[in-house]
Amino acid sequence: QVTLVESGGGLVQAGGSLRLSCAGSGRTFSPVHMGWFRRAPGKEREFVVSLTWSSGSTNDGDSVKGRFTISRDNARNTVYLQMNSLKPEDTAVYYCAAGYGDYRNPNDYYYWGQGTQVTVSA
């Protein structure tokens, strides 16, 4: 069993920054991908960024390219989402997830955190 715990959400003004953390635990914690997704009110879940655990390579969603960065701390089984130049449309609940297939497909992620709210005011 893998457990993911997010932290770091909150309220920020447009143009500001936030960093989210996602700590993974469990004896079998060895995902292929770690990803961040988000869901805004009334919208479908959206892929944000992902990181391939073995290589460290990353992939960005179109709406966050150049603004959001995913990174990791292997020793702590933790991934981070650094969000810069935040916009009101980035307001959503952000979820981290661990998966083994298509990094963009939420159905290929088998473990999810509880989510953390990010609110960006205009």
C-alpha positions as CSV (number, residue, x, y, z in Angstrom):
1,Q,0.0,0.0,0.0
2,V,1.2,3.5,-0.9
3,T,0.1,6.6,0.9
4,L,0.6,10.1,-0.6
5,V,0.2,13.2,1.5
6,E,0.1,16.7,-0.1
7,S,0.8,20.0,1.6
8,G,1.4,23.6,0.7
9,G,-1.8,24.8,-0.8
10,G,-3.3,28.2,0.1
11,L,-4.4,31.6,-1.1
12,V,-2.1,33.7,-3.2
13,Q,-2.5,36.8,-5.4
14,A,-2.2,36.6,-9.1
15,G,1.5,36.7,-10.1
16,G,2.6,35.0,-6.9
17,S,4.1,31.6,-6.2
18,L,3.4,28.5,-4.2
19,R,5.2,25.3,-3.7
20,L,3.2,22.1,-3.1
21,S,4.8,18.9,-1.6
22,C,3.7,15.3,-1.9
23,A,5.3,12.8,0.5
24,G,5.0,9.1,-0.5
25,S,5.3,6.2,1.9
26,G,4.8,2.5,1.8
27,R,7.1,-0.5,1.5
28,T,6.4,-0.8,-2.2
29,F,6.8,2.8,-3.2
30,S,8.4,2.5,-6.6
31,P,6.2,4.3,-9.2
32,V,7.0,4.8,-12.8
33,H,5.5,8.3,-12.8
34,M,4.6,10.8,-10.2
35,G,2.1,13.3,-11.4
36,W,0.2,16.4,-10.4
37,F,-3.4,16.8,-11.5
38,R,-5.9,19.5,-10.7
39,R,-9.7,19.9,-10.7
40,A,-11.4,23.2,-10.8
41,P,-15.0,23.6,-9.9
42,G,-17.3,22.4,-12.7
43,K,-14.3,21.1,-14.8
44,E,-12.8,17.8,-15.5
45,R,-9.5,16.6,-13.8
46,E,-6.6,18.1,-15.7
47,F,-3.0,16.8,-16.1
48,V,-0.5,19.4,-14.8
49,V,3.0,17.9,-14.7
50,S,4.7,14.5,-14.3
51,L,8.1,13.1,-13.4
52,T,9.5,9.7,-14.4
53,W,10.9,8.4,-11.2
54,S,13.8,6.4,-12.7
55,S,15.1,9.1,-15.1
56,G,13.9,12.3,-13.6
57,S,12.5,13.4,-16.9
58,T,9.5,15.7,-16.7
59,N,6.4,16.5,-18.8
60,D,4.3,19.6,-18.6
61,G,0.7,20.3,-19.4
62,D,0.1,23.0,-22.0
63,S,-1.6,25.4,-19.6
64,V,1.4,25.5,-17.2
65,K,4.4,25.3,-19.5
66,G,7.1,27.7,-18.4
67,R,5.4,28.5,-15.0
68,F,5.2,25.2,-13.1
69,T,8.1,22.8,-12.3
70,I,8.1,19.4,-10.8
71,S,11.1,18.2,-8.8
72,R,11.9,15.4,-6.4
73,D,13.8,14.4,-3.3
74,N,14.6,10.7,-3.7
75,A,15.7,10.3,-0.1
76,R,12.4,11.5,1.2
77,N,10.2,10.0,-1.5
78,T,8.8,13.4,-2.0
79,V,7.9,15.4,-5.1
80,Y,7.4,19.1,-5.3
81,L,5.3,21.4,-7.5
82,Q,6.7,24.8,-7.8
83,M,4.1,27.2,-9.2
84,N,5.1,30.6,-10.4
85,S,3.3,33.4,-12.2
86,L,0.0,32.1,-10.8
87,K,-3.2,33.1,-12.5
88,P,-6.8,33.0,-11.2
89,E,-7.5,30.2,-13.7
90,D,-5.0,28.0,-11.8
91,T,-7.5,27.9,-8.9
92,A,-8.3,24.3,-8.2
93,V,-7.8,21.3,-5.9
94,Y,-4.4,19.9,-6.7
95,Y,-3.7,16.2,-6.4
96,C,-0.5,14.2,-6.6
97,A,-0.6,10.7,-7.8
98,A,1.7,7.7,-8.4
99,G,1.3,5.6,-11.5
100,Y,2.7,3.1,-14.0
101,G,1.4,3.8,-17.4
102,D,0.6,6.8,-19.6
103,Y,1.7,9.8,-17.6
104,R,-1.1,12.0,-18.9
105,N,-3.9,9.5,-18.2
106,P,-5.3,9.8,-14.7
107,N,-6.7,6.2,-15.0
108,D,-3.1,5.0,-15.1
109,Y,-2.4,6.4,-11.6
110,Y,-3.3,4.0,-8.8
111,Y,-2.5,6.0,-5.7
112,W,-3.7,9.5,-5.0
113,G,-3.3,12.1,-2.3
114,Q,-6.2,13.7,-0.6
115,G,-5.8,17.0,-2.5
116,T,-4.8,20.5,-1.5
117,Q,-6.7,23.7,-2.4
118,V,-4.9,26.4,-4.3
119,T,-6.8,29.7,-4.7
120,V,-5.4,32.5,-6.8
121,S,-7.1,35.9,-6.4
122,A,-7.2,38.5,-9.1
